[in-house]
Amino acid sequence: MFVPIAVGTLANEKRSMSMQILTRLRHGISSVLRGQGTATGATGASEPDDRDTARQDGTRQDGTRRDMHQGEARRGWREHARSAQRGGRERAGGRVTGPDGADDGPPAPVPPPIDREFERRYPSPGHDHRDGRPPAERGRNGTDQAPPPPRQGRPEPVQDPHAGSPAHSDLVPAHAVPPRFAPVSRASQMAWLLPQEPASPPGVAADQARVGDLRIRAASVVGAGHRCERPAKPRQDAYRVAQDATGDHLIIAVADGMSDSSRAELGASVAVGTAVGLLRRELDQGVPPDRLSVERIFAEVAGNIAAAARERGLDPAHVRTTLALAVLPTRSTGVRRIAWAGQLADTHLWMLRRQRWQCLTGEAKEQFDGSVLSAFLPHYPQAARAILFDLNEAVAVALLSDGVADAFSQVDGAEHWFADRWRDPPPLASFMLDVDFQAKGLLDDRTAVVVWPHAPGGPEAARP
């Protein structure tokens, strides 16, 4: 009887030791599985549940214990598979583990914190000091958003409707230069000099405006013959643009001081200022444009020019000038749109129609020497003439000094070029450069006041 009892006791002890080993293995595997499948705090440890306590007590049968262990293992591995699908490796206890629970090495290095004040005061090139990332990875208002996809290819050229040359949309400005009619003059390539007179008018003046349905561009530029040779002379052209009190009429005056007069700029300035004031007074008193008296207006202008010369101890011959005036209705009220113009000497009113410039107030002069003029202010106001014309017939009308108008007859292709260039109002800076064109032999001051009476694309603007 002794041997069987000893054998049975040994078998029970072996079975007990085997169960203890299995229990320890099961607890180790369960801890790993719970650390991989579920988040249980910063260290990944989990507290034993009631089933673990029951199994430690040994109150359950081995079969039941084995089934529960296998079920937990299956559940743990299913949770682990789902976790791997959601993002792959997870951190447990600060170390990176693989899907099999193996240790993949030490934790990944943590980047040092960003010094916000240093980044704000000394930002890295191409980065935003707010969070150290490139601005392209932030939204317009500072919120996060995905960076836009890279553009494919080069940007398409944007056509400038006025300049007629492609201007790329990369915001790189092109060099703007005056148009050049070959051959150009040597003086136009020289540096500008300042005149000796301290109260001289500026070398450049320009304006743009819209009154009613009239669109206006005006520019006056000192000529190369006055600005590039010593002693330099001030700009001797002058212009004024105004409207009457009701805004029903646009008033324009352009004067060209004669180069052989020592204070020609004074005569031109007084002429345009006085003429615009007189025309404004007449219109505000209810005088219609077709009843304006050109004789009375030019006589009063001549008197003011002579008086300004005497106040400065000058002879009237030192302030000689030309003068051209225009009064244009700012709104169309019918089939005809009657406008008024008055003119003396070689500053004229021009009309653009059928792709040609037509002089409405006389003929363009055939010589450049101002001394050939037979009438001028303040000596011959009685020589002024007035005309009425229909503004609706024009694509544009222009008061031009001879510095611009002479190009129409003296430079091949210039008339057609300006007709095409000024079919519609250009940008003001571009218009100013047009007035400052370069051509051999044309060195006088240039002044142009151009008015477009119709909206862009209107039937009148589309006339052949």
Contacts in CASP RR format, 6 or more apart in sequence:
PFRMAT RR
TARGET T0000
AUTHOR 0000-0000-0000
METHOD contacts of the structure
MODEL  1
MFVPIAVGTLANEKRSMSMQILTRLRHGISSVLRGQGTATGATGASEPDD
RDTARQDGTRQDGTRRDMHQGEARRGWREHARSAQRGGRERAGGRVTGPD
GADDGPPAPVPPPIDREFERRYPSPGHDHRDGRPPAERGRNGTDQAPPPP
RQGRPEPVQDPHAGSPAHSDLVPAHAVPPRFAPVSRASQMAWLLPQEPAS
PPGVAADQARVGDLRIRAASVVGAGHRCERPAKPRQDAYRVAQDATGDHL
IIAVADGMSDSSRAELGASVAVGTAVGLLRRELDQGVPPDRLSVERIFAE
VAGNIAAAARERGLDPAHVRTTLALAVLPTRSTGVRRIAWAGQLADTHLW
MLRRQRWQCLTGEAKEQFDGSVLSAFLPHYPQAARAILFDLNEAVAVALL
SDGVADAFSQVDGAEHWFADRWRDPPPLASFMLDVDFQAKGLLDDRTAVV
VWPHAPGGPEAARP
19 62 0 8 1.000
22 69 0 8 1.000
23 55 0 8 1.000
23 56 0 8 1.000
26 55 0 8 1.000
26 69 0 8 1.000
27 52 0 8 1.000
29 73 0 8 1.000
30 52 0 8 1.000
30 72 0 8 1.000
30 73 0 8 1.000
31 45 0 8 1.000
31 46 0 8 1.000
32 101 0 8 1.000
33 72 0 8 1.000
33 73 0 8 1.000
33 76 0 8 1.000
33 77 0 8 1.000
33 79 0 8 1.000
33 80 0 8 1.000
34 40 0 8 1.000
34 44 0 8 1.000
34 46 0 8 1.000
34 76 0 8 1.000
35 44 0 8 1.000
35 45 0 8 1.000
35 46 0 8 1.000
35 92 0 8 1.000
36 76 0 8 1.000
36 79 0 8 1.000
36 80 0 8 1.000
36 83 0 8 1.000
36 90 0 8 1.000
36 92 0 8 1.000
36 97 0 8 1.000
36 101 0 8 1.000
37 76 0 8 1.000
37 79 0 8 1.000
37 80 0 8 1.000
37 83 0 8 1.000
38 46 0 8 1.000
38 79 0 8 1.000
40 46 0 8 1.000
40 47 0 8 1.000
42 93 0 8 1.000
43 93 0 8 1.000
44 92 0 8 1.000
44 93 0 8 1.000
51 68 0 8 1.000
54 60 0 8 1.000
55 65 0 8 1.000
55 68 0 8 1.000
55 69 0 8 1.000
58 65 0 8 1.000
60 68 0 8 1.000
80 99 0 8 1.000
83 90 0 8 1.000
84 99 0 8 1.000
88 99 0 8 1.000
89 96 0 8 1.000
89 97 0 8 1.000
89 98 0 8 1.000
89 99 0 8 1.000
89 104 0 8 1.000
90 97 0 8 1.000
91 97 0 8 1.000
91 107 0 8 1.000
94 107 0 8 1.000
95 103 0 8 1.000
95 104 0 8 1.000
95 105 0 8 1.000
95 106 0 8 1.000
95 107 0 8 1.000
96 103 0 8 1.000
96 104 0 8 1.000
96 105 0 8 1.000
96 107 0 8 1.000
96 108 0 8 1.000
97 103 0 8 1.000
97 104 0 8 1.000
98 104 0 8 1.000
114 131 0 8 1.000
114 132 0 8 1.000
116 129 0 8 1.000
119 127 0 8 1.000
119 129 0 8 1.000
119 132 0 8 1.000
120 129 0 8 1.000
120 130 0 8 1.000
121 129 0 8 1.000
123 129 0 8 1.000
123 132 0 8 1.000
124 132 0 8 1.000
126 134 0 8 1.000
126 135 0 8 1.000
127 133 0 8 1.000
127 134 0 8 1.000
127 135 0 8 1.000
128 134 0 8 1.000
128 135 0 8 1.000
128 138 0 8 1.000
130 138 0 8 1.000
130 142 0 8 1.000
131 138 0 8 1.000
134 147 0 8 1.000
136 147 0 8 1.000
136 148 0 8 1.000
137 144 0 8 1.000
137 145 0 8 1.000
137 146 0 8 1.000
137 147 0 8 1.000
138 144 0 8 1.000
138 145 0 8 1.000
139 145 0 8 1.000
155 168 0 8 1.000
155 169 0 8 1.000
155 170 0 8 1.000
156 169 0 8 1.000
157 166 0 8 1.000
157 167 0 8 1.000
157 168 0 8 1.000
157 169 0 8 1.000
158 166 0 8 1.000
158 167 0 8 1.000
158 168 0 8 1.000
158 169 0 8 1.000
159 166 0 8 1.000
159 167 0 8 1.000
160 166 0 8 1.000
160 167 0 8 1.000
161 424 0 8 1.000
162 421 0 8 1.000
162 424 0 8 1.000
162 426 0 8 1.000
162 427 0 8 1.000
162 430 0 8 1.000
163 430 0 8 1.000
167 174 0 8 1.000
176 429 0 8 1.000
176 430 0 8 1.000
176 433 0 8 1.000
177 433 0 8 1.000
178 188 0 8 1.000
178 433 0 8 1.000
178 434 0 8 1.000
178 436 0 8 1.000
178 437 0 8 1.000
178 438 0 8 1.000
179 417 0 8 1.000
179 433 0 8 1.000
179 434 0 8 1.000
179 437 0 8 1.000
179 438 0 8 1.000
180 437 0 8 1.000
180 438 0 8 1.000
180 439 0 8 1.000
181 407 0 8 1.000
181 411 0 8 1.000
181 412 0 8 1.000
181 413 0 8 1.000
181 414 0 8 1.000
181 417 0 8 1.000
181 437 0 8 1.000
181 438 0 8 1.000
181 439 0 8 1.000
181 440 0 8 1.000
183 440 0 8 1.000
184 438 0 8 1.000
184 439 0 8 1.000
184 440 0 8 1.000
185 224 0 8 1.000
185 438 0 8 1.000
185 439 0 8 1.000
185 440 0 8 1.000
185 441 0 8 1.000
185 442 0 8 1.000
185 443 0 8 1.000
187 224 0 8 1.000
187 225 0 8 1.000
187 228 0 8 1.000
187 229 0 8 1.000
187 443 0 8 1.000
188 224 0 8 1.000
188 228 0 8 1.000
188 438 0 8 1.000
188 443 0 8 1.000
190 224 0 8 1.000
190 228 0 8 1.000
191 228 0 8 1.000
192 222 0 8 1.000
192 227 0 8 1.000
192 228 0 8 1.000
192 232 0 8 1.000
193 227 0 8 1.000
193 228 0 8 1.000
193 229 0 8 1.000
193 230 0 8 1.000
193 232 0 8 1.000
194 232 0 8 1.000
195 231 0 8 1.000
195 232 0 8 1.000
195 233 0 8 1.000
195 234 0 8 1.000
196 231 0 8 1.000
196 232 0 8 1.000
197 234 0 8 1.000
200 234 0 8 1.000
200 235 0 8 1.000
200 265 0 8 1.000
201 234 0 8 1.000
201 235 0 8 1.000
201 238 0 8 1.000
201 265 0 8 1.000
201 269 0 8 1.000
202 235 0 8 1.000
203 220 0 8 1.000
203 221 0 8 1.000
203 222 0 8 1.000
203 227 0 8 1.000
203 234 0 8 1.000
203 235 0 8 1.000
204 219 0 8 1.000
204 220 0 8 1.000
204 221 0 8 1.000
204 222 0 8 1.000
204 235 0 8 1.000
204 432 0 8 1.000
205 218 0 8 1.000
205 219 0 8 1.000
205 220 0 8 1.000
205 235 0 8 1.000
205 239 0 8 1.000
206 218 0 8 1.000
206 219 0 8 1.000
206 220 0 8 1.000
206 428 0 8 1.000
206 429 0 8 1.000
206 431 0 8 1.000
206 432 0 8 1.000
207 216 0 8 1.000
207 217 0 8 1.000
207 218 0 8 1.000
207 219 0 8 1.000
207 241 0 8 1.000
207 428 0 8 1.000
208 215 0 8 1.000
208 216 0 8 1.000
208 217 0 8 1.000
208 218 0 8 1.000
208 425 0 8 1.000
208 428 0 8 1.000
208 431 0 8 1.000
209 215 0 8 1.000
209 216 0 8 1.000
209 241 0 8 1.000
210 216 0 8 1.000
211 243 0 8 1.000
211 247 0 8 1.000
211 250 0 8 1.000
211 330 0 8 1.000
212 247 0 8 1.000
212 330 0 8 1.000
212 331 0 8 1.000
213 330 0 8 1.000
213 331 0 8 1.000
213 332 0 8 1.000
213 453 0 8 1.000
213 454 0 8 1.000
213 455 0 8 1.000
214 250 0 8 1.000
214 328 0 8 1.000
214 330 0 8 1.000
214 451 0 8 1.000
214 452 0 8 1.000
214 453 0 8 1.000
215 425 0 8 1.000
215 451 0 8 1.000
215 452 0 8 1.000
216 241 0 8 1.000
216 250 0 8 1.000
216 425 0 8 1.000
216 449 0 8 1.000
216 450 0 8 1.000
216 451 0 8 1.000
217 425 0 8 1.000
217 426 0 8 1.000
217 428 0 8 1.000
217 431 0 8 1.000
217 448 0 8 1.000
217 449 0 8 1.000
217 450 0 8 1.000
218 239 0 8 1.000
218 241 0 8 1.000
218 448 0 8 1.000
218 449 0 8 1.000
218 450 0 8 1.000
219 428 0 8 1.000
219 431 0 8 1.000
219 432 0 8 1.000
219 434 0 8 1.000
219 435 0 8 1.000
219 436 0 8 1.000
219 446 0 8 1.000
219 447 0 8 1.000
219 448 0 8 1.000
220 235 0 8 1.000
220 237 0 8 1.000
220 238 0 8 1.000
220 239 0 8 1.000
220 435 0 8 1.000
220 445 0 8 1.000
220 446 0 8 1.000
220 447 0 8 1.000
220 448 0 8 1.000
221 235 0 8 1.000
221 432 0 8 1.000
221 435 0 8 1.000
221 436 0 8 1.000
221 445 0 8 1.000
221 446 0 8 1.000
221 447 0 8 1.000
222 233 0 8 1.000
222 234 0 8 1.000
222 235 0 8 1.000
222 445 0 8 1.000
223 235 0 8 1.000
223 403 0 8 1.000
223 443 0 8 1.000
223 444 0 8 1.000
223 445 0 8 1.000
223 446 0 8 1.000
224 438 0 8 1.000
224 443 0 8 1.000
225 233 0 8 1.000
225 443 0 8 1.000
225 444 0 8 1.000
226 232 0 8 1.000
226 233 0 8 1.000
226 234 0 8 1.000
226 235 0 8 1.000
226 236 0 8 1.000
226 259 0 8 1.000
226 443 0 8 1.000
226 444 0 8 1.000
226 445 0 8 1.000
227 233 0 8 1.000
233 259 0 8 1.000
234 265 0 8 1.000
235 265 0 8 1.000
235 445 0 8 1.000
236 256 0 8 1.000
236 257 0 8 1.000
236 258 0 8 1.000
236 259 0 8 1.000
236 264 0 8 1.000
236 265 0 8 1.000
236 268 0 8 1.000
236 445 0 8 1.000
237 254 0 8 1.000
237 255 0 8 1.000
237 256 0 8 1.000
237 257 0 8 1.000
237 268 0 8 1.000
237 401 0 8 1.000
237 445 0 8 1.000
237 446 0 8 1.000
237 447 0 8 1.000
238 254 0 8 1.000
238 255 0 8 1.000
238 257 0 8 1.000
238 265 0 8 1.000
238 268 0 8 1.000
238 269 0 8 1.000
238 271 0 8 1.000
238 272 0 8 1.000
238 447 0 8 1.000
239 252 0 8 1.000
239 253 0 8 1.000
239 254 0 8 1.000
239 255 0 8 1.000
239 272 0 8 1.000
239 399 0 8 1.000
239 447 0 8 1.000
239 449 0 8 1.000
240 251 0 8 1.000
240 252 0 8 1.000
240 253 0 8 1.000
240 272 0 8 1.000
240 273 0 8 1.000
240 275 0 8 1.000
240 276 0 8 1.000
241 250 0 8 1.000
241 251 0 8 1.000
241 252 0 8 1.000
241 449 0 8 1.000
242 250 0 8 1.000
242 251 0 8 1.000
242 276 0 8 1.000
242 277 0 8 1.000
242 280 0 8 1.000
243 249 0 8 1.000
243 250 0 8 1.000
243 251 0 8 1.000
243 330 0 8 1.000
244 251 0 8 1.000
244 280 0 8 1.000
244 283 0 8 1.000
244 284 0 8 1.000
245 280 0 8 1.000
245 283 0 8 1.000
245 284 0 8 1.000
246 284 0 8 1.000
247 330 0 8 1.000
248 283 0 8 1.000
248 329 0 8 1.000
248 330 0 8 1.000
248 331 0 8 1.000
249 283 0 8 1.000
249 289 0 8 1.000
249 327 0 8 1.000
249 328 0 8 1.000
249 329 0 8 1.000
249 330 0 8 1.000
250 326 0 8 1.000
250 327 0 8 1.000
250 328 0 8 1.000
250 329 0 8 1.000
250 330 0 8 1.000
250 451 0 8 1.000
251 276 0 8 1.000
251 277 0 8 1.000
251 279 0 8 1.000
251 280 0 8 1.000
251 283 0 8 1.000
251 325 0 8 1.000
251 326 0 8 1.000
251 327 0 8 1.000
252 325 0 8 1.000
252 326 0 8 1.000
252 327 0 8 1.000
252 328 0 8 1.000
252 399 0 8 1.000
252 449 0 8 1.000
252 451 0 8 1.000
253 271 0 8 1.000
253 272 0 8 1.000
253 273 0 8 1.000
253 275 0 8 1.000
253 276 0 8 1.000
253 279 0 8 1.000
253 323 0 8 1.000
253 324 0 8 1.000
253 325 0 8 1.000
253 399 0 8 1.000
254 272 0 8 1.000
254 323 0 8 1.000
254 324 0 8 1.000
254 347 0 8 1.000
254 399 0 8 1.000
254 400 0 8 1.000
254 401 0 8 1.000
254 447 0 8 1.000
254 449 0 8 1.000
255 267 0 8 1.000
255 268 0 8 1.000
255 269 0 8 1.000
255 271 0 8 1.000
255 272 0 8 1.000
255 321 0 8 1.000
255 322 0 8 1.000
255 323 0 8 1.000
255 324 0 8 1.000
255 347 0 8 1.000
256 268 0 8 1.000
256 321 0 8 1.000
256 322 0 8 1.000
256 345 0 8 1.000
256 346 0 8 1.000
256 347 0 8 1.000
256 401 0 8 1.000
256 402 0 8 1.000
256 403 0 8 1.000
256 444 0 8 1.000
256 445 0 8 1.000
256 447 0 8 1.000
257 264 0 8 1.000
257 265 0 8 1.000
257 267 0 8 1.000
257 268 0 8 1.000
257 320 0 8 1.000
257 321 0 8 1.000
257 322 0 8 1.000
258 264 0 8 1.000
258 320 0 8 1.000
258 321 0 8 1.000
258 322 0 8 1.000
258 370 0 8 1.000
258 373 0 8 1.000
258 376 0 8 1.000
259 370 0 8 1.000
259 444 0 8 1.000
260 370 0 8 1.000
260 371 0 8 1.000
261 267 0 8 1.000
261 317 0 8 1.000
261 318 0 8 1.000
261 319 0 8 1.000
261 320 0 8 1.000
261 321 0 8 1.000
262 314 0 8 1.000
262 318 0 8 1.000
263 309 0 8 1.000
263 312 0 8 1.000
263 314 0 8 1.000
263 318 0 8 1.000
263 319 0 8 1.000
264 318 0 8 1.000
264 319 0 8 1.000
264 320 0 8 1.000
264 321 0 8 1.000
266 308 0 8 1.000
266 309 0 8 1.000
266 312 0 8 1.000
266 314 0 8 1.000
266 319 0 8 1.000
267 305 0 8 1.000
267 308 0 8 1.000
267 309 0 8 1.000
267 319 0 8 1.000
267 320 0 8 1.000
267 321 0 8 1.000
267 377 0 8 1.000
268 321 0 8 1.000
270 301 0 8 1.000
270 304 0 8 1.000
270 305 0 8 1.000
270 308 0 8 1.000
270 319 0 8 1.000
271 301 0 8 1.000
271 305 0 8 1.000
271 321 0 8 1.000
271 323 0 8 1.000
271 377 0 8 1.000
272 323 0 8 1.000
274 300 0 8 1.000
274 301 0 8 1.000
274 304 0 8 1.000
274 305 0 8 1.000
275 297 0 8 1.000
275 301 0 8 1.000
275 323 0 8 1.000
275 325 0 8 1.000
278 297 0 8 1.000
278 300 0 8 1.000
278 301 0 8 1.000
279 292 0 8 1.000
279 297 0 8 1.000
279 325 0 8 1.000
279 327 0 8 1.000
282 292 0 8 1.000
282 297 0 8 1.000
283 289 0 8 1.000
283 327 0 8 1.000
289 327 0 8 1.000
289 329 0 8 1.000
289 338 0 8 1.000
289 339 0 8 1.000
289 340 0 8 1.000
289 388 0 8 1.000
290 338 0 8 1.000
290 340 0 8 1.000
290 388 0 8 1.000
292 327 0 8 1.000
292 340 0 8 1.000
292 386 0 8 1.000
294 342 0 8 1.000
294 384 0 8 1.000
294 385 0 8 1.000
294 386 0 8 1.000
295 381 0 8 1.000
295 382 0 8 1.000
295 384 0 8 1.000
297 325 0 8 1.000
297 384 0 8 1.000
298 323 0 8 1.000
298 342 0 8 1.000
298 344 0 8 1.000
298 377 0 8 1.000
298 381 0 8 1.000
298 382 0 8 1.000
298 384 0 8 1.000
299 381 0 8 1.000
299 382 0 8 1.000
301 323 0 8 1.000
301 377 0 8 1.000
301 378 0 8 1.000
301 381 0 8 1.000
302 377 0 8 1.000
302 378 0 8 1.000
302 379 0 8 1.000
302 381 0 8 1.000
303 378 0 8 1.000
303 381 0 8 1.000
305 316 0 8 1.000
305 319 0 8 1.000
305 321 0 8 1.000
305 377 0 8 1.000
305 378 0 8 1.000
306 316 0 8 1.000
306 319 0 8 1.000
306 378 0 8 1.000
308 319 0 8 1.000
309 315 0 8 1.000
309 316 0 8 1.000
309 318 0 8 1.000
309 319 0 8 1.000
309 378 0 8 1.000
310 316 0 8 1.000
316 378 0 8 1.000
316 379 0 8 1.000
317 379 0 8 1.000
319 378 0 8 1.000
320 376 0 8 1.000
320 377 0 8 1.000
320 378 0 8 1.000
320 379 0 8 1.000
321 376 0 8 1.000
321 377 0 8 1.000
322 344 0 8 1.000
322 345 0 8 1.000
322 346 0 8 1.000
322 347 0 8 1.000
322 373 0 8 1.000
322 376 0 8 1.000
322 377 0 8 1.000
322 401 0 8 1.000
323 343 0 8 1.000
323 344 0 8 1.000
323 345 0 8 1.000
323 347 0 8 1.000
323 377 0 8 1.000
323 384 0 8 1.000
324 341 0 8 1.000
324 342 0 8 1.000
324 343 0 8 1.000
324 344 0 8 1.000
324 347 0 8 1.000
324 348 0 8 1.000
324 349 0 8 1.000
324 361 0 8 1.000
324 399 0 8 1.000
325 341 0 8 1.000
325 342 0 8 1.000
325 343 0 8 1.000
326 339 0 8 1.000
326 340 0 8 1.000
326 341 0 8 1.000
326 342 0 8 1.000
326 349 0 8 1.000
326 397 0 8 1.000
326 399 0 8 1.000
327 339 0 8 1.000
327 340 0 8 1.000
327 341 0 8 1.000
328 339 0 8 1.000
328 391 0 8 1.000
328 397 0 8 1.000
328 451 0 8 1.000
328 453 0 8 1.000
329 337 0 8 1.000
329 338 0 8 1.000
329 339 0 8 1.000
329 391 0 8 1.000
332 391 0 8 1.000
332 392 0 8 1.000
332 453 0 8 1.000
335 392 0 8 1.000
336 390 0 8 1.000
336 392 0 8 1.000
337 390 0 8 1.000
337 391 0 8 1.000
337 392 0 8 1.000
337 453 0 8 1.000
338 388 0 8 1.000
338 389 0 8 1.000
338 390 0 8 1.000
338 391 0 8 1.000
339 388 0 8 1.000
339 389 0 8 1.000
339 390 0 8 1.000
339 391 0 8 1.000
339 397 0 8 1.000
340 386 0 8 1.000
340 387 0 8 1.000
340 388 0 8 1.000
341 349 0 8 1.000
341 360 0 8 1.000
341 361 0 8 1.000
341 386 0 8 1.000
341 387 0 8 1.000
341 388 0 8 1.000
341 389 0 8 1.000
342 349 0 8 1.000
342 361 0 8 1.000
342 384 0 8 1.000
342 385 0 8 1.000
342 386 0 8 1.000
342 387 0 8 1.000
343 349 0 8 1.000
343 361 0 8 1.000
343 362 0 8 1.000
343 384 0 8 1.000
343 385 0 8 1.000
343 386 0 8 1.000
343 387 0 8 1.000
344 375 0 8 1.000
344 376 0 8 1.000
344 377 0 8 1.000
344 380 0 8 1.000
344 381 0 8 1.000
344 383 0 8 1.000
344 384 0 8 1.000
344 385 0 8 1.000
345 373 0 8 1.000
345 375 0 8 1.000
345 376 0 8 1.000
345 377 0 8 1.000
346 364 0 8 1.000
346 365 0 8 1.000
346 370 0 8 1.000
346 373 0 8 1.000
346 402 0 8 1.000
346 405 0 8 1.000
347 399 0 8 1.000
347 400 0 8 1.000
347 401 0 8 1.000
347 402 0 8 1.000
348 359 0 8 1.000
348 360 0 8 1.000
348 361 0 8 1.000
348 362 0 8 1.000
348 364 0 8 1.000
348 399 0 8 1.000
348 400 0 8 1.000
348 405 0 8 1.000
349 359 0 8 1.000
349 360 0 8 1.000
349 361 0 8 1.000
349 387 0 8 1.000
349 397 0 8 1.000
349 398 0 8 1.000
349 399 0 8 1.000
350 357 0 8 1.000
350 358 0 8 1.000
350 359 0 8 1.000
350 360 0 8 1.000
350 397 0 8 1.000
350 398 0 8 1.000
350 399 0 8 1.000
350 400 0 8 1.000
350 405 0 8 1.000
351 357 0 8 1.000
351 358 0 8 1.000
351 360 0 8 1.000
351 389 0 8 1.000
351 393 0 8 1.000
351 394 0 8 1.000
351 396 0 8 1.000
351 397 0 8 1.000
351 398 0 8 1.000
352 358 0 8 1.000
352 394 0 8 1.000
352 395 0 8 1.000
352 396 0 8 1.000
352 397 0 8 1.000
352 398 0 8 1.000
352 419 0 8 1.000
352 422 0 8 1.000
352 423 0 8 1.000
353 393 0 8 1.000
353 394 0 8 1.000
353 395 0 8 1.000
353 463 0 8 1.000
354 463 0 8 1.000
354 464 0 8 1.000
355 416 0 8 1.000
355 419 0 8 1.000
355 420 0 8 1.000
355 464 0 8 1.000
356 415 0 8 1.000
356 419 0 8 1.000
357 398 0 8 1.000
357 408 0 8 1.000
357 415 0 8 1.000
357 418 0 8 1.000
357 419 0 8 1.000
359 405 0 8 1.000
360 387 0 8 1.000
360 389 0 8 1.000
361 385 0 8 1.000
361 387 0 8 1.000
364 402 0 8 1.000
364 405 0 8 1.000
364 406 0 8 1.000
364 408 0 8 1.000
364 409 0 8 1.000
365 372 0 8 1.000
365 373 0 8 1.000
365 402 0 8 1.000
365 406 0 8 1.000
366 409 0 8 1.000
368 402 0 8 1.000
368 406 0 8 1.000
368 441 0 8 1.000
368 444 0 8 1.000
374 380 0 8 1.000
374 383 0 8 1.000
375 383 0 8 1.000
391 397 0 8 1.000
391 453 0 8 1.000
392 453 0 8 1.000
392 460 0 8 1.000
394 453 0 8 1.000
394 460 0 8 1.000
395 423 0 8 1.000
395 452 0 8 1.000
395 454 0 8 1.000
395 460 0 8 1.000
395 461 0 8 1.000
395 463 0 8 1.000
396 422 0 8 1.000
396 423 0 8 1.000
396 450 0 8 1.000
396 451 0 8 1.000
396 452 0 8 1.000
396 453 0 8 1.000
397 450 0 8 1.000
397 451 0 8 1.000
397 453 0 8 1.000
398 422 0 8 1.000
398 448 0 8 1.000
398 449 0 8 1.000
398 450 0 8 1.000
398 451 0 8 1.000
399 447 0 8 1.000
399 448 0 8 1.000
399 449 0 8 1.000
400 447 0 8 1.000
400 448 0 8 1.000
401 444 0 8 1.000
401 445 0 8 1.000
401 446 0 8 1.000
401 447 0 8 1.000
401 448 0 8 1.000
402 444 0 8 1.000
403 442 0 8 1.000
403 444 0 8 1.000
403 445 0 8 1.000
403 446 0 8 1.000
403 447 0 8 1.000
404 435 0 8 1.000
404 446 0 8 1.000
404 447 0 8 1.000
404 448 0 8 1.000
406 442 0 8 1.000
406 444 0 8 1.000
407 414 0 8 1.000
407 415 0 8 1.000
407 418 0 8 1.000
407 437 0 8 1.000
407 439 0 8 1.000
407 442 0 8 1.000
408 414 0 8 1.000
408 415 0 8 1.000
408 418 0 8 1.000
409 415 0 8 1.000
410 439 0 8 1.000
410 441 0 8 1.000
410 442 0 8 1.000
411 439 0 8 1.000
411 442 0 8 1.000
414 437 0 8 1.000
414 439 0 8 1.000
418 434 0 8 1.000
421 434 0 8 1.000
422 434 0 8 1.000
422 450 0 8 1.000
423 461 0 8 1.000
424 452 0 8 1.000
424 456 0 8 1.000
424 461 0 8 1.000
425 431 0 8 1.000
425 450 0 8 1.000
425 452 0 8 1.000
426 434 0 8 1.000
431 448 0 8 1.000
431 450 0 8 1.000
435 446 0 8 1.000
435 447 0 8 1.000
435 448 0 8 1.000
436 446 0 8 1.000
437 446 0 8 1.000
452 461 0 8 1.000
453 460 0 8 1.000
454 460 0 8 1.000
454 461 0 8 1.000
455 461 0 8 1.000
END
